[in-house]
Amino acid sequence: MWFGTEDGLNKFDGQNFKVYRHKETDSTSIGRGPVIDIIKDKTGNIWLATNFTLSVYNLNLDSFINYDFTNYGWITCLYADHDDKIWVGTYSGLFLFDPKTQKTVSFKSNPNDYTKLNTNVINCIYEDHQHHIWIGTANGLHLYDSNSRVFRRFLHENNNPESLSRNNISCITESKQGELWIGTDQGGINVLDKKRHTFKHYVSNPNDNSTLINNSIHKLVFDKNGQLWVGMEGGLNILEQKTGKVIRVKSSPVEPNSSFINNGGRSVRDIYIDDAGIYWVAIHQGGVNKYDSNLTFFNHKHYNIFDPNGLTGSSVMAFAESPTGDIFIGTEGTGLNLWNRKTGQIHPYKLKEGKANTASIIALGVSGKTLLVGTYQRGFYSVDMTTGNSKYYLLPYSPTDTRDLPVNCIKTDSQGKVWLGTNGSGVYLFDPILQSIVTTEKIFGLKSSQKIPLNGFITAIEEDKSGNLWFASNGTGIAIFNQQQKRFTVLNHANSKLPIDKVQSIYCDHAGRIWVGAQGGGLCLYKPQSQTFEIFDESFSLSNDVIYKILEDSKGKIWVSTNKGISSFDPEKKVFRNFSYYNGVLQSTFNIGSGLKTADGQLFFGGLDGFNYFNPAEILQKKNIPPLVITSLKINNKQVNPIENSEIQEHISIAKEIVLSYKQNFSLDFMALNYTVPHESRYAYKLEGFDKEWNQVGTSTTAVYTNLDPGSYTFHLKAYSEDGSWETPEKVIEITVEPPFWMTFYAYLFYAIVIALIVWGIRRSSIQKLKREFVLEQERLEMKHLIEKERHDAEQKPNSKR
């Protein structure tokens, strides 16, 4: 993503910004002044305009090629047509720049000539699907005929209600149906009927909230659904073409209480919808706002003191569903609420026993048409949901201490028995028919001296498929009670690999599997064969190991509330998918045991700031695979670019080869351009020829290699989501580590030549020595022969005298 600002050009990869600014000493930097406009031509080149400079980004060298427009005027807008020619609007006229020939054609105004522009002040340029060029000026709309090179004017006429509403044109776009939509300054939106050459108007009506906020329009963009996004003074509107109705966008869907359109009337200056379905909204002096249609948004009911039809308190401790589908909500310190799901209104639900109406409702349950209410030291109640009659029951700490015990949890089993887990005195049983409370000893058939084998602080109760009851405690693990055998089995950290003995939630799924949520121990699956637990925690990409509540959806996926949002777990793939405040999940902590699955399959999780509710079947699956790019190369901790360095011949994002010397250590930075949830991207890389296995590096975005032997290597990189919903194709780059000069081919050739010369020298010396020895031998033999001849001749002379 590219953003133009008053302080240069910004390139954004989803997590990091790189800023390009003007430098007087660098002719390849962008021009001086704010970035006025940015466009992309059909071949993918990025063009931008500053005050008097037209620039195109050179990806190969990560620099800019600049064209001086000082003689043409202050640039106001740009457009790249189907021939990749660049139309440049200025305060001094219209210009057409041809990048191939680098020639510029000028179009000047002449108000008296109706084939010319009516003014030199150009506000916007647009090419429709028929390749007609439309020019929005400060004094009318113009259509350019490229064949005759003449303009046709469309102007406001005071006596013609079907003429242009205002002459100051600010923006132009086209619908899928080929209609031309024109935004004006103070004239709202105009739609051109190309056959009749008339205009239909959409303007603001102060008495109608389904019209535009005001008539000063800055930007018009159609989304894939055909809705028109309108940026204007004072905010953002969405216009539905079929009805002509307008939705006035007031706040972020993630943070309902925060608004980028504040009371000061922030101006929406630009809107861009990318290929992934992310909406980028530029606010004057307010930065960039993002709306991501790929994100799953959870419904969030939060406490608002000024809302008479809202929650009476912020902290939601428990839920229960009435036979009519309404939801009872237990709050901390403000009693019981009832949410009418049809009307959307929440009202206090008053019990006739007034003691509970200001209590902390920490547990709710249902038995037939009876609502069961557990409070914090304000008693236990049964409520007839038909008549509204309620009855109070005392659960004392002891025979001598008649204070009410806190009721942490309520469970109605398959036999209709209602089990109550208390905070300090173990388990009680409520008989809804006799409307009486049964003590622990009578429940389990224990002697008066025997106790449940837990510490009495019961946090959750669940029943498995065999009818066994599971009791979770705060500090002593889990006790399983076999109702037929009247026998307990204890599971704790010491004997079952339960990660921690502080258990906060237990759930038996449709397949009979028991899931346990421990405080800081992650999601635990009970293995009955070994009587141990298999742990799925942050090492499996669970967002957080503190589990508050476990639920199951209709497709068998497990959902949990944690300290960092809500997560779903696929038991078959053993993969988590995490949702945070980016998805509308409440940012505050969730409450222990606060959750509900309704009859229609909706899931509820309560926390310190209200509650989330959603239909798991409607959760969107991310289908977009983000592009994977290598963003930078560092050699010996210094940034490398193709202009100053020879290791790469083009920018590292498109480079296919890196050539290093044997002394150079290097690192590669990379990024999946995931603008939706960049923190969920995971990475793996491998240097073929060095690494035997893939390096699974999680969210780390840097690969470092040192002391590589000379040779050829191949770097492989891939990215994937933590929930397994996408994986990028591998990105590959060849890496050559050149040997030192004494290990190069020429060095070895030199060594060979030297050795050959030495051998040749030694051989030559030997031959010369042999030759000399041969000559000496010959001379010696000749001398010997001469001596012998002379001796022979001397001996012959005396004989001849005789």
C-alpha positions in Angstrom: 0.0 0.0 0.0 1.2 3.5 -0.9 0.1 6.6 1.0 0.8 10.2 0.0 1.3 12.7 2.8 2.5 16.2 3.4 5.7 14.6 4.6 6.6 12.3 1.7 5.5 9.0 0.2 4.8 6.0 2.5 5.1 2.4 1.5 3.2 0.0 3.9 3.7 -3.8 4.0 1.1 -4.5 6.7 3.3 -3.9 9.7 6.1 -1.5 8.7 6.3 1.8 6.9 9.1 3.0 4.6 9.1 6.7 3.9 10.4 8.3 0.7 11.3 12.0 1.0 12.8 14.6 -1.2 16.6 15.0 -0.9 18.3 17.9 -2.6 21.5 15.9 -3.2 19.7 12.9 -4.7 18.1 13.3 -8.1 16.4 9.9 -7.8 14.3 11.0 -4.7 10.8 12.3 -5.1 10.1 15.9 -5.8 9.8 18.7 -3.2 6.5 19.3 -1.4 3.6 17.2 -0.4 2.4 14.2 -2.4 -0.6 15.5 -4.2 -1.8 12.3 -6.0 -0.8 8.6 -6.6 -1.9 6.4 -9.4 -1.0 3.0 -10.9 -0.8 2.5 -14.7 -1.9 -0.6 -16.5 1.6 -2.2 -16.4 1.7 -1.7 -12.6 4.0 1.4 -12.5 3.4 3.7 -9.5 3.2 7.4 -10.5 3.0 10.3 -8.1 2.8 14.0 -8.2 4.3 16.6 -5.8 4.0 20.4 -6.4 5.9 20.6 -9.7 7.3 17.1 -10.2 5.8 14.1 -11.9 7.6 10.9 -10.6 7.5 7.2 -11.5 8.8 4.6 -9.1 11.7 2.5 -10.4 11.1 -0.9 -8.7 14.4 -2.3 -10.0 16.5 0.3 -8.2 14.0 1.3 -5.4 14.2 4.9 -6.6 12.4 7.5 -8.8 12.6 8.9 -12.2 11.4 12.5 -12.1 10.0 14.8 -14.7 10.0 18.6 -14.0 6.6 20.3 -14.5 7.7 23.7 -13.2 6.9 25.2 -16.6 3.5 23.7 -16.7 2.1 24.6 -13.3 1.2 23.3 -9.8 0.0 19.7 -10.2 -3.5 18.9 -8.8 -4.3 15.4 -10.1 -3.1 12.4 -12.2 -4.7 9.7 -14.4 -3.3 6.9 -16.4 -5.4 6.0 -19.5 -5.6 2.7 -21.4 -2.6 3.6 -23.5 -0.5 4.1 -20.3 -0.3 7.8 -21.1 -0.4 10.1 -18.0 -2.9 12.9 -17.8 -1.8 15.7 -15.5 -4.1 18.3 -14.2 -2.7 21.5 -12.8 -3.9 25.0 -11.8 -2.6 26.1 -15.2 -4.2 23.7 -17.5 -4.4 20.1 -18.7 -1.4 18.1 -20.0 -0.9 14.7 -21.5 2.5 13.1 -20.9 3.8 10.1 -23.0 6.3 8.1 -21.0 7.6 6.4 -24.1 8.5 9.6 -26.0 8.7 11.8 -22.9 6.7 14.5 -24.8 4.0 16.6 -23.2 0.8 17.9 -25.0 -0.8 21.0 -23.5 -4.6 21.7 -23.4 -5.3 25.3 -22.5 -8.6 26.9 -21.7 -10.6 29.4 -23.7 -14.0 30.3 -22.1 -15.2 31.8 -25.4 -14.4 28.6 -27.4 -16.8 25.8 -26.6 -14.4 23.2 -28.0 -11.8 24.2 -25.4 -11.7 23.9 -21.6 -13.7 26.5 -19.7 -10.9 27.0 -17.1 -7.3 26.0 -16.5 -8.1 24.8 -13.0 -8.3 21.0 -13.3 -9.7 19.1 -10.3 -10.0 15.5 -11.5 -9.7 13.3 -14.6 -11.4 10.0 -15.4 -11.6 7.5 -18.3 -14.8 5.5 -18.7 -15.1 2.0 -20.1 -15.5 3.4 -23.6 -12.1 5.1 -23.2 -13.8 8.6 -23.1 -11.8 11.1 -21.1 -13.8 13.2 -18.6 -12.3 16.3 -17.1 -13.6 17.8 -13.9 -12.7 21.5 -13.5 -13.5 24.4 -11.3 -15.9 25.5 -13.9 -17.8 22.6 -15.4 -17.5 19.0 -16.6 -15.7 18.4 -19.9 -15.7 15.4 -22.3 -12.6 15.1 -24.5 -12.8 13.7 -28.0 -9.4 12.2 -28.8 -10.2 12.0 -32.5 -11.1 15.6 -33.1 -9.1 16.8 -30.0 -12.0 19.0 -28.9 -13.9 19.3 -25.6 -17.6 19.3 -24.9 -18.9 21.3 -21.8 -21.5 20.4 -19.3 -22.4 23.3 -17.1 -24.9 24.4 -14.4 -27.9 26.2 -15.8 -30.1 28.2 -13.4 -33.3 27.5 -15.2 -32.6 23.8 -16.0 -33.2 21.4 -13.0 -31.7 18.6 -15.1 -28.4 20.4 -15.6 -25.2 20.0 -13.5 -26.0 21.0 -9.9 -22.7 22.9 -9.5 -19.8 23.7 -11.8 -17.0 22.9 -9.3 -16.3 19.2 -10.0 -14.4 17.4 -7.4 -14.4 13.7 -8.4 -15.8 11.3 -11.1 -16.4 7.5 -11.2 -18.4 5.0 -13.2 -20.9 2.3 -12.1 -21.0 -1.2 -13.5 -24.0 -0.1 -15.5 -21.8 2.5 -17.2 -23.4 5.5 -15.5 -21.1 8.4 -14.8 -21.3 9.7 -11.2 -19.9 13.2 -10.5 -19.1 14.7 -7.1 -19.3 18.4 -6.8 -18.3 21.1 -4.2 -21.6 22.2 -2.6 -23.7 20.5 -5.2 -23.9 16.9 -4.0 -23.7 14.0 -6.4 -24.8 14.1 -10.1 -25.5 11.1 -12.3 -25.2 11.7 -16.0 -27.7 10.3 -18.5 -25.3 9.9 -21.4 -28.1 9.6 -24.0 -30.2 12.6 -22.9 -27.2 14.6 -21.5 -29.2 15.3 -18.3 -28.3 14.9 -14.7 -30.0 13.3 -11.7 -29.0 14.8 -8.3 -28.4 13.3 -4.8 -28.2 16.1 -2.3 -28.4 16.6 1.4 -31.7 17.2 3.2 -31.3 18.3 6.9 -34.6 16.7 7.7 -33.9 13.3 6.2 -31.2 11.1 7.7 -31.3 8.8 4.6 -29.7 11.6 2.5 -26.1 12.9 2.3 -24.6 14.5 5.4 -23.8 17.5 3.2 -23.2 18.5 -0.4 -19.4 18.9 -0.4 -18.1 15.7 -2.1 -14.4 14.7 -2.2 -14.4 11.1 -3.4 -16.7 8.5 -5.0 -15.9 4.8 -5.1 -18.1 1.8 -6.0 -17.5 -1.4 -4.0 -18.0 -5.0 -5.4 -21.7 -4.9 -4.2 -22.5 -1.8 -6.2 -22.7 0.4 -3.2 -21.3 3.9 -3.6 -18.9 5.0 -0.9 -18.9 8.8 -0.6 -16.2 10.8 1.1 -17.2 14.3 2.0 -16.8 17.2 4.4 -18.1 15.9 7.7 -17.8 12.2 7.2 -18.4 9.1 5.2 -21.7 8.0 3.5 -22.7 4.8 1.7 -25.3 5.2 -1.1 -27.5 2.3 -2.3 -28.1 2.7 -6.0 -31.4 0.9 -6.2 -33.1 2.8 -3.4 -31.1 6.0 -3.4 -30.9 5.8 0.4 -27.8 6.8 2.2 -26.2 5.2 5.3 -24.3 7.7 7.4 -21.2 5.9 8.8 -20.5 7.3 12.2 -18.1 4.9 13.9 -15.8 2.0 13.6 -17.5 -1.4 13.8 -14.7 -2.6 16.0 -14.9 0.2 18.6 -18.5 1.4 18.8 -17.7 4.2 21.1 -15.0 5.7 18.9 -15.7 7.7 15.7 -13.4 9.0 13.1 -16.2 11.3 12.1 -16.1 13.5 15.2 -18.2 16.4 16.1 -15.8 18.7 14.4 -16.8 17.3 11.1 -13.7 15.5 9.8 -13.3 15.5 6.1 -13.0 12.2 4.2 -10.6 13.1 1.4 -9.9 9.7 -0.2 -11.2 6.1 -0.4 -9.5 3.1 -1.8 -10.9 -0.5 -1.9 -8.1 -3.0 -2.5 -8.4 -6.4 -4.2 -8.7 -8.2 -0.9 -11.8 -6.2 0.1 -10.2 -3.8 2.5 -11.5 -0.3 2.6 -8.9 2.5 3.2 -10.3 5.8 4.2 -8.1 8.9 4.4 -9.2 11.6 6.8 -8.0 15.2 6.6 -5.6 15.6 9.5 -6.8 12.2 10.8 -4.6 9.7 9.1 -5.9 6.5 7.5 -8.9 4.5 8.8 -9.4 0.9 7.7 -12.5 -1.2 7.3 -11.8 -4.9 6.5 -14.7 -6.8 5.0 -12.6 -10.0 5.5 -12.8 -9.8 9.3 -15.5 -11.7 11.1 -17.2 -9.2 13.4 -18.7 -10.5 16.7 -21.8 -8.8 18.1 -20.9 -6.9 21.2 -23.4 -5.8 23.9 -21.7 -3.3 26.2 -22.8 -1.4 29.2 -23.9 2.2 28.5 -25.0 4.2 31.5 -27.1 6.4 29.2 -29.0 3.5 27.6 -32.3 2.8 29.4 -32.7 -0.4 27.2 -29.2 -1.7 27.9 -27.4 -3.7 30.5 -27.7 -2.6 34.1 -24.0 -3.4 34.7 -20.9 -3.9 32.7 -19.7 -7.3 34.1 -21.7 -10.2 32.7 -21.3 -13.3 34.9 -23.8 -15.9 33.6 -26.5 -16.7 30.9 -29.6 -18.8 30.6 -32.2 -19.1 27.8 -35.9 -19.0 28.4 -38.4 -21.3 26.6 -39.3 -18.3 24.3 -35.6 -17.7 23.3 -35.0 -14.7 25.4 -31.7 -14.5 27.3 -31.4 -14.1 31.1 -28.2 -12.3 31.9 -26.5 -12.3 35.3 -24.5 -9.2 36.1 -22.1 -8.4 38.9 -23.7 -6.2 41.5 -26.7 -5.1 39.5 -28.9 -8.2 39.5 -30.6 -10.1 36.7 -31.4 -8.7 33.2 -33.6 -10.1 30.5 -32.8 -9.5 26.8 -35.7 -9.7 24.4 -33.9 -10.9 21.2 -36.7 -9.8 18.9 -36.8 -6.2 20.1 -33.1 -6.0 21.1 -34.1 -4.4 24.4 -32.6 -5.3 27.8 -34.5 -4.7 31.0 -33.9 -5.5 34.7 -35.7 -8.7 35.7 -37.0 -8.2 39.2 -37.3 -11.2 41.6 -40.1 -11.0 44.1 -37.4 -11.7 46.7 -35.9 -8.3 46.6 -32.6 -9.5 48.2 -31.3 -10.7 44.8 -32.1 -7.7 42.7 -28.9 -5.9 43.6 -26.8 -9.0 44.0 -24.0 -10.4 41.9 -25.6 -13.1 39.8 -22.7 -15.5 39.2 -24.6 -18.7 38.0 -27.7 -19.4 36.0 -29.4 -22.6 35.0 -32.7 -23.9 33.6 -34.8 -26.9 34.7 -38.0 -27.1 32.7 -39.8 -23.9 33.1 -37.8 -23.0 36.2 -35.0 -20.5 36.2 -32.2 -21.2 38.7 -30.3 -18.3 40.1 -27.1 -18.5 42.1 -25.8 -15.3 43.7 -22.7 -14.2 45.6 -23.7 -14.4 49.3 -27.3 -13.4 48.5 -28.9 -16.8 48.3 -30.1 -19.3 45.7 -33.4 -18.8 43.9 -35.8 -20.7 41.8 -38.0 -18.7 39.4 -41.1 -19.8 37.7 -40.6 -18.3 34.2 -44.3 -18.5 33.4 -45.6 -16.6 36.5 -42.5 -14.8 37.6 -42.8 -16.2 41.1 -39.5 -16.8 42.9 -38.4 -18.6 46.0 -35.3 -18.0 48.1 -33.2 -20.9 49.5 -30.5 -20.6 52.1 -27.2 -22.5 51.5 -25.3 -21.9 54.8 -21.6 -22.2 55.3 -22.3 -24.5 58.3 -25.0 -25.3 60.8 -23.6 -22.5 63.0 -22.8 -20.0 60.2 -26.0 -19.2 58.4 -24.5 -16.8 55.9 -25.4 -17.5 52.2 -22.7 -19.4 50.3 -21.7 -18.1 46.9 -23.2 -20.4 44.2 -20.5 -20.6 41.5 -22.2 -23.0 39.1 -25.4 -24.8 38.3 -25.9 -28.0 36.3 -29.1 -29.9 35.5 -28.2 -33.5 34.7 -29.9 -36.0 32.4 -32.1 -37.2 35.3 -33.4 -33.7 36.0 -31.2 -33.3 39.2 -29.9 -29.8 39.8 -26.3 -29.7 41.1 -25.0 -26.6 42.8 -21.3 -25.9 43.1 -20.5 -23.5 45.9 -17.5 -21.4 46.8 -16.2 -23.0 50.0 -18.6 -25.8 50.9 -18.6 -28.2 48.0 -21.7 -29.5 46.2 -25.4 -29.3 47.0 -28.4 -30.8 45.2 -31.6 -29.0 44.5 -34.8 -31.0 44.0 -37.1 -28.9 41.8 -40.1 -31.1 42.5 -39.8 -31.0 46.3 -38.2 -27.6 46.1 -35.6 -28.5 48.7 -31.8 -28.5 49.2 -29.9 -31.8 49.8 -26.6 -31.7 51.6 -23.3 -33.2 50.3 -23.4 -36.2 52.6 -26.8 -37.3 51.5 -26.0 -36.7 47.8 -23.1 -39.0 47.7 -24.1 -41.4 50.4 -21.1 -40.4 52.5 -20.8 -40.8 56.2 -20.9 -37.6 58.1 -17.1 -37.7 58.6 -16.5 -38.1 54.8 -16.2 -35.2 52.3 -16.0 -34.8 48.6 -12.3 -35.3 47.7 -11.9 -31.6 46.7 -11.3 -28.5 48.6 -14.9 -27.4 48.3 -14.4 -24.5 46.0 -16.3 -25.8 43.0 -15.9 -23.9 39.7 -17.7 -26.1 37.2 -19.9 -29.2 37.0 -20.4 -31.4 33.9 -22.0 -34.8 33.1 -20.4 -37.2 30.6 -22.2 -39.6 28.3 -22.0 -42.4 30.9 -23.8 -40.3 33.5 -20.7 -39.6 35.6 -20.5 -36.2 37.1 -17.3 -34.1 36.8 -16.6 -31.5 39.5 -13.9 -28.9 38.9 -12.2 -27.1 41.8 -10.1 -24.1 42.3 -6.9 -25.7 43.5 -7.4 -29.4 43.8 -8.2 -30.5 40.3 -11.2 -32.6 39.2 -13.3 -35.3 41.0 -15.3 -37.7 38.8 -18.4 -39.2 40.6 -19.8 -42.5 39.4 -23.4 -42.3 40.4 -24.0 -46.0 40.2 -21.0 -47.1 42.2 -21.0 -44.1 44.5 -17.3 -43.7 44.0 -15.0 -40.8 43.3 -11.9 -40.7 41.0 -9.6 -37.7 41.4 -7.6 -36.2 38.5 -4.9 -33.6 39.3 -1.5 -32.4 38.2 0.3 -35.2 40.1 -1.6 -38.2 38.6 -3.0 -37.2 35.3 -0.8 -34.5 33.6 -3.4 -31.9 34.3 -1.3 -28.8 33.7 -2.7 -27.0 36.8 -5.2 -27.8 39.5 -7.1 -24.6 39.1 -9.8 -25.7 36.7 -12.3 -23.1 35.4 -14.5 -24.9 32.8 -15.4 -28.5 31.8 -17.3 -29.5 28.7 -18.5 -32.9 27.3 -18.9 -32.6 23.5 -21.2 -34.5 21.1 -18.7 -37.3 20.7 -18.4 -37.8 24.5 -15.0 -36.2 24.8 -14.2 -34.2 27.9 -12.5 -30.9 27.5 -11.1 -29.0 30.4 -10.0 -25.4 30.7 -7.4 -24.7 33.2 -6.1 -21.3 34.5 -3.0 -20.9 32.4 -2.9 -24.5 31.2 -4.7 -24.2 27.9 -7.3 -26.4 26.5 -7.0 -30.0 27.8 -8.5 -33.2 26.3 -9.1 -36.1 28.6 -7.7 -39.5 27.4 -9.8 -42.2 29.3 -7.5 -45.1 28.3 -4.5 -43.6 30.1 -6.5 -41.3 32.4 -4.3 -38.4 31.4 -4.8 -35.1 29.5 -3.6 -34.0 26.1 -2.8 -30.3 26.2 -3.5 -27.8 23.4 -1.9 -24.5 24.4 -0.1 -21.6 22.9 2.4 -23.9 21.3 -0.6 -25.0 19.1 -1.2 -21.2 18.3 -3.9 -20.8 21.0 -4.0 -17.0 21.6 -3.8 -17.4 25.4 -3.6 -20.3 27.9 -6.2 -18.9 30.4 -9.5 -20.6 29.5 -12.7 -19.1 31.0 -15.5 -21.0 29.3 -15.7 -23.9 26.8 -18.6 -24.4 24.3 -19.2 -26.4 21.2 -20.9 -25.4 18.0 -23.2 -27.4 15.7 -20.3 -28.6 13.6 -18.3 -30.0 16.5 -15.8 -27.2 16.8 -14.8 -26.1 20.3 -15.0 -22.5 21.3 -13.2 -20.9 24.3 -13.0 -17.5 25.9 -9.5 -16.5 26.9 -7.5 -13.5 28.2 -6.8 -12.6 24.6 -10.2 -13.0 22.9 -12.2 -15.9 21.6 -10.7 -19.0 19.9 -12.2 -21.9 18.0 -10.5 -25.3 17.9 -10.9 -28.0 15.2 -10.5 -31.3 17.1 -9.8 -33.2 13.8 -7.2 -30.9 12.4 -6.0 -29.8 15.9 -5.8 -26.2 14.7 -6.9 -23.0 16.5 -8.4 -19.9 14.9 -8.2 -16.8 17.1 -10.4 -13.8 17.2 -9.5 -10.5 19.0 -10.7 -6.9 19.3 -10.0 -6.6 15.6 -13.1 -8.8 15.2 -15.2 -6.9 17.6 -14.4 -9.2 20.6 -14.5 -7.3 23.8 -11.1 -6.1 25.0 -11.7 -6.6 28.7 -11.2 -9.9 30.5 -13.9 -12.6 30.2 -15.5 -14.1 33.3 -15.1 -17.6 34.6 -17.9 -19.9 33.4 -19.8 -17.1 31.6 -21.0 -18.6 28.4 -24.1 -20.2 26.7 -25.1 -22.1 23.5 -28.7 -21.2 22.6 -31.2 -23.5 20.9 -30.6 -21.8 17.5 -26.9 -22.4 17.8 -25.7 -18.9 18.8 -22.8 -18.7 21.3 -22.5 -16.2 24.1 -19.4 -15.2 26.1 -19.6 -12.7 29.0 -16.9 -10.5 30.4 -16.1 -7.3 32.2 -17.4 -5.1 29.4 -20.7 -6.8 28.5 -20.8 -9.8 26.2 -20.2 -11.1 22.7 -22.7 -13.3 20.8 -22.4 -14.8 17.3 -23.5 -17.6 15.1 -20.5 -19.8 14.3 -22.1 -20.9 11.0 -21.7 -17.3 9.8 -18.1 -16.9 10.7 -16.2 -16.0 7.5 -13.3 -18.1 6.3 -10.3 -16.1 5.1 -9.8 -17.0 1.4 -7.3 -14.3 0.3 -3.7 -15.5 0.1 -1.5 -12.5 0.7 1.5 -11.9 -1.6 4.9 -12.8 -0.1 7.8 -10.4 -0.6 11.4 -10.1 0.5 11.6 -6.6 1.7 15.3 -6.0 2.4 18.7 -7.6 2.2 21.4 -6.7 4.8 25.0 -7.7 4.4 27.2 -7.5 7.5 24.2 -5.6 9.1 24.2 -2.9 6.4 21.2 -2.3 4.1 21.9 -3.3 0.4 20.4 -1.6 -2.6 21.1 -2.2 -6.3 22.3 1.4 -6.9 25.3 1.3 -4.5 25.9 -2.5 -4.2 26.9 -5.2 -6.7 25.4 -8.1 -4.7 22.0 -7.6 -6.4 21.2 -6.0 -9.8 17.6 -5.1 -9.0 15.5 -4.5 -5.9 15.5 -7.4 -3.5 11.7 -7.8 -3.8 12.1 -8.8 -7.4 15.7 -10.0 -7.4 16.3 -13.6 -8.5 19.9 -13.9 -7.5 22.2 -12.7 -4.7 26.0 -12.9 -5.2 28.1 -12.7 -2.1 31.8 -12.9 -1.3 33.0 -15.5 1.1 33.4 -13.1 4.0 29.9 -11.7 3.9 27.2 -12.6 6.4 23.7 -11.7 5.3 20.1 -11.5 6.4 16.8 -11.3 4.6 13.7 -9.5 5.8 10.4 -10.7 4.4 6.7 -10.1 4.9 3.3 -11.6 3.7 1.3 -8.5 2.7 -1.5 -9.5 5.0 -3.4 -6.3 5.8 -6.2 -8.1 7.5 -4.5 -9.8 10.4 -0.7 -9.5 9.9 0.0 -10.7 13.4 -1.5 -14.1 12.5 1.0 -14.8 9.6 3.5 -17.5 10.2 6.8 -18.1 8.3 9.1 -20.9 7.4 12.3 -20.8 5.3 15.1 -23.2 4.2 18.5 -22.6 2.6 18.9 -25.5 0.2 22.4 -26.7 0.4 22.8 -25.7 4.0 19.6 -26.5 6.0 18.3 -30.0 6.1 14.9 -29.1 7.4 12.5 -26.1 7.2 13.0 -23.4 9.9 9.6 -22.8 11.4 10.1 -19.3 12.8 6.5 -18.3 13.8 6.0 -14.6 13.4 9.7 -13.8 13.0 10.3 -12.0 9.6 14.1 -12.3 9.3 16.4 -15.1 8.2 20.1 -14.8 9.1 23.0 -16.8 7.7 26.7 -16.6 8.6 30.0 -18.2 7.5 28.6 -20.1 4.5 31.1 -22.1 2.5 31.6 -21.0 -1.1 29.1 -22.5 -3.4 25.5 -22.3 -4.8 22.4 -22.2 -2.5 18.7 -21.8 -3.0 16.6 -19.9 -0.4 13.0 -21.1 -0.1 10.4 -19.0 1.8 6.7 -19.6 2.5 4.1 -18.0 4.7 0.9 -19.5 6.2 -1.9 -18.6 8.6 -1.9 -20.0 12.1 -5.3 -21.6 11.6 -4.2 -23.3 8.3 -6.7 -21.4 6.2 -4.1 -20.3 3.6 -0.5 -20.9 2.6 1.5 -18.9 0.0 3.4 -20.5 -2.9 7.1 -20.7 -2.1 9.3 -17.7 -3.0 12.7 -18.8 -4.3 16.0 -16.8 -4.7 19.3 -18.2 -5.8 22.3 -17.3 -3.6 25.9 -17.7 -4.7 28.8 -17.4 -2.3 31.9 -16.7 -4.2 35.2 -18.2 -3.0 38.2 -16.1 -2.0 40.5 -15.2 -4.9 42.9 -17.9 -4.0 40.1 -20.5 -4.5 38.8 -19.2 -7.8 39.2 -20.8 -11.2 41.8 -18.3 -12.2 43.7 -18.9 -9.0 43.7 -22.6 -9.7 44.7 -22.0 -13.3 47.5 -19.8 -12.1 48.5 -22.5 -9.6 48.5 -25.0 -12.4 50.6 -22.8 -14.7 53.1 -22.1 -11.9 53.3 -25.8 -11.1 53.7 -26.6 -14.8 56.4 -24.0 -15.1 58.2 -25.4 -12.1 57.9 -28.9 -13.5 59.0 -27.7 -16.9 61.9 -25.8 -15.3 63.0 -28.8 -13.3 62.7 -31.0 -16.3 64.5 -28.5 -18.5 67.2 -28.2 -15.9 67.5 -31.9 -15.8 67.7 -32.2 -19.5 70.3 -29.4 -19.7 72.3 -31.2 -17.0 72.0 -34.5 -19.0 73.1 -32.7 -22.1 76.0 -31.1 -20.3 77.0 -34.5 -18.9 76.6 -36.1 -22.3 78.8 -33.4 -23.9 81.4 -33.8 -21.2 81.3 -37.5 -21.7 81.7 -37.1 -25.4 84.6 -34.8 -24.9 86.1 -37.2 -22.4 85.7 -40.0 -24.8 87.1 -38.0 -27.6 90.0 -37.0 -25.4 90.6 -40.6 -24.4 90.4 -41.6 -28.1 92.9 -38.9 -29.0 95.2 -40.0 -26.2 94.9 -43.6 -27.2 95.6 -42.7 -30.8 98.5 -40.6 -30.0 99.9 -43.4 -27.8 99.2 -45.8 -30.6 100.9 -43.6 -33.1 103.8 -43.1 -30.8 104.3 -46.8 -30.4 104.2 -47.3 -34.2 106.9 -44.8 -34.9 109.8 -46.8 -33.4 108.8 -49.9 -35.2 108.8 -48.1 -38.5 112.5 -47.0 -37.8 113.6 -50.5 -37.5 
